[in-house]
């Protein structure tokens, strides 16, 4: 996994800023409460993350990536005109399956 402390810090600051400036209003308040209740949280997720993010380190991120992401199978979805796709090149990444709109959206 490529690592850049500067980019990590920028991303972390952006996440903190997003939480600081976002607001839960109207029906979102009820939805947030019910979601927290369903997940067994005593406080809103935003509040929990706002407290966790400042102490998050690059090492924490690398450990998470090593534990939960590295070595896992991946699925790629590529959208575009079939006539413009190079299916031989895509086949180098694994099995290619063409889907129709109905397969994706169910109608």
GIPE-V97004 format. One record per helix or strand of 3 or more residues. SS is the DSSP state (h for helix, s for strand). FROM is the first residue (numbers start at 0). TO is the last residue. If there is no record, write none. Layout:
ss:from:to
SS:FROM:TO
SS:FROM:TO
//
This chain:
ss:from:to
h:4:20
h:26:38
h:44:52
h:57:68
h:81:83
h:86:92
h:100:104
//
